[in-house]
């Protein structure tokens, strides 16, 4: 018959006796925080694909591609620095901007999991799914909506919004995301976001060649979520541009 493991430090009491000079006291044992971190991660709703995402298993290019290796390592160190300094009221947020497959979500979740280890309650939300959930609660007859999904986006201690801007733009979408971002910015509530949508101030290219080899204009972050929300994001977030390198999913697959 299996038995529960009793912590060797505290004997299961949850506290460790500390002796200082002629004074004895007690402090919480590390085992209490370990259990809390596990519970917080379970509640963070991280998708199964990213359950094990960490800084340690983030794949950077090999020495055969020194420029890409250097650029992505610089990004990795910048995200680690954000976590090391967390929480920082002056810059409570993190915004990762880059092309699909650049590794943004892996890094965002790795940061989120480290923040969970610090004891903060975190929540992963897919941007489009969140907006769909908020919209689905809308009741035309009463001109009101089910506030659950909306309140979660406002109240989460740390919110991760993945794929920001990946939704058809309407006045309702713009007003909703502006309300969420503004509330979190005003109350210094940390927001981690990833986006494939380009932004000139983040170093993105706003035009690219189409299939007909003609310049093709790309909608910007401000156009996708509204200039007010975009301005608030840049006010509250450390903004990191992902380098243009081989698709992260393909690069990771080569390691197996």
N, C-alpha and C positions, 0 to 999 in steps of 0.2 A: 504494500500500500504506500503510495507516494505521500510525502509530507511536505508542507510549505517550508521553504528555506528561511531560517531566522537570521537576520542581519548580525554579523559578528561584532560590529561596532557598538550597536545599541541594544542588542539582545531582544529586539522586537519592540522596544518602548518608543522608538521614534526620536529619542533624545540622547545626546552624548554629554557626559559630565566633563566640565572643563575646570581645571585648577589654575588659578592665577594668584601668585603670592599666597596670601592667607585667605583668599576668597574662592569659594566653590560656586559654580553655576552650571547651567545646562544650555545647550544649543541644539537646534534641530539637526538630526542626522541626515547625511547625504541620501540615504535610502528613501526618505520622504519625498525629496525632489525628483528622484529617479522615477518613482511611481507616478508622480504628477505629470512628468514629461510624457510618459507613455500614454496616459489618459488624454492629455492635450493633443497629442499627435493623432490619436484615434478620432478625435472630434474635429480635426482640421479638414476632413473630407478631401484629402489628397487623392487624386485618381490612382488606381492600381498601377498604371504604367510608370508613375513617378514615386511610388512608395519608398524606393531605395535610393532616390536621387540624392547625391551628396557632392561636396567639393572634391572628395577623394576619388570618386569614380567619374568625374567630368573628363571627357576625352579631349585632349588638345592634339593638334597635328604633331607628327614626329619631326626629328631633326632634318629630314629630307625637305621640309618646307619651313625654313627658319623664320620667314616674315610672318606667315600665318601663326606659327607657334608663338612667336613673341607677342603678336597682337592679342591673341586669345588668352594668353597667360596674363597679360596686363588687365584684361577685362575680369578674369577670374580673381585677381588680387584686389581689384576695385570692389567687387561684390563682397569679398571676404572682409574688406575694410569697413564696409557699411554694416555688416553683422557685428564686427568687433566693437564698433562705436554705438551700437544699438542699445537703448533708445537715444535718439538725438533730436530734441525738440526743434532745433533750427532746421534740420533736414530729415523729417521723420519718414519720408517715402523713398522709393527706389523705382526708376523707370528704365526698362531695358528695351531698346529700339533696334530692330534688325529684320533681315529677310527671313522668310520661313525656313526652318531647318538650321538656324544658326546656334541653337542651344539655349535660347532665352528661358524657356520654361524649366529646363533642368536646373539652371542656375537660380532661378527664382524660387523653386521648390527647395533646393539645397539651402538657400538663405532662410526660407520659412522654417525648415526643420531645425536649423541651428537656433533660431529665435524661440522656437518651442522649447528647446533644451534650456533656455534661459528662464523659462517659466511663464511665457506669455501665451495667451489663448489666441490661436491663429485660425484663419478660415480661407480655404482655396475656393474660388468661384470662377467658372468659365463665364466670360463677359456676355456672350450671346445667350447662354442658358439663364443667367441671372436676369437679363432684361425680359426674356420670354416668361420667366416665372412671375416677375412683377406685373407684366402685362396680362397674364392669364388670370390674375386675381381681379382684374378690372370689372366693375359692375356698372354698366351703362345706365341702369335705372336709378341708381343712387348717386351716380357721378363720383364714386369713391372706389377704392381698391383694397384688396387684402394687403395689409401692411407688413406681413411676416417677412417676405423676401427683401423688401425695401428696408425694413428696420434692421435686418441682419447685416445688410451692406453698410448701414450707418454705424451700427453699434459694435461690430466685431472689433476686438482689441487690435488685431492686426489683420488686414484684408489683402489677399492676393487676387488681383483681377487678371486673368490670363486672356490673351488675344484681344486686348482693348481696341475698339474701333471696328471689330469684325461684325458689323450689323448694318442693315439698311438704314440710311440716315433719314430720320423724320424729326419734326419739331418735338415730338414726345420723347424720342431717344435722346436728343440733345438736352432737353430740360431735365430728364431723369438723371443722366450721367453727370450733368453739371451740378445738380443738387447733391448727389452722393460725394463727388470730389470736393465741392465747396465745404460741405459739412465736415468732412474728414480733415481738410486743410485748416479750417477755422479752429477745430478742436484738437489739432496736432495729433490726430489718430493715424498711425502708420498705414500707408498704402503701398504695396508692391504691385507693379503692373508690367506686363509685357505687351508689345505691339509690333505687328508687321507693317503698320502704316508709316510712311516716311515723314520726316520732319527736318526741314532745312537747318534749324538750330541744333539738331542732334547730329548733323553731318550727313544726312541722307541725300540720295540722288532723287530728284523729283521727276525726272524724265528717263525713259529707257526706250530701246528700240522695239518696235512691234514685230509681228510676224512678217509684215511687209517691209521691214527694214526702215520704218519711219519713226520719228520721235513720238513717244506715247506719254501723255501727261498722267501722272499718278496723283490721286487725291491725297491730300495731306492729313496729318493728325487733327489739325484744327478744323478741317472740313468734315471729318468723320465724327468727331465728338463735340464740336463747337469750340470757338475760340476762348470762351470763358473757362471751360473745363481744362482746355489745353494750357492756358495761362496759369491756372491754379496748380496743375501738375508740375510745371516747371518751377513754380515758386516753392513747392514743398518737397520735391524729389531730387535725389542724386540721379542725373540722367547719364546713362551709359549706352554708347552706340556699339553694337556688335559688328565685328569686322566681316567683310565679304569674303567668305572662304567656303570650302566644300561643305555640302549639306551635312549637318551634325549627325543626323540619323544614319546616313551612309558611312560616315567616318566611324561612328560607334560600332556599326555592324562589322567593320573590318577587324575589330579587336577580338572577334569571336571565331 
